[in-house]
Amino acid sequence: MNVMKPITPYYAVIFTSNLTGDDNVGYAEMAQQMQDLAKQQSGYLDFESAREEMGISISYWESLEAIAKWKANTDHLFAQQKGIKDWYSWYKVRICLVEREYDFER
């Protein structure tokens, strides 16, 4: 995996969730739309996601102000409300300051 390496420090928004298990029609499409929309936002740096038993999505941002603007984006607000109403049985959001990073790649 070749992920962009932003210059530290930067912020990570970690979104963990469980789906209801009910009819999740439209969930994958909405998730992709939100990822594409986030890329257009000022201060956006990168995005990673995994979904098996628990969904984990991490978006990376230059500042807390950029995160606040993304949270308040009207299309993102619509997706948040739809997620609460139709898709999620639980979720948690964590906002973290990344001060250092390292990786390994063969």
Secondary structure, DSSP 8 states (H G I E B T S, - for coil): -------SSEEEEEEEEEE-SS--TTHHHHHHHHHHHHHTSTTEEEEEEEESSSEEEEEEES-HHHHHHHHH-HHHHHHHHHIIIIIEEEEEEEEEEE--------
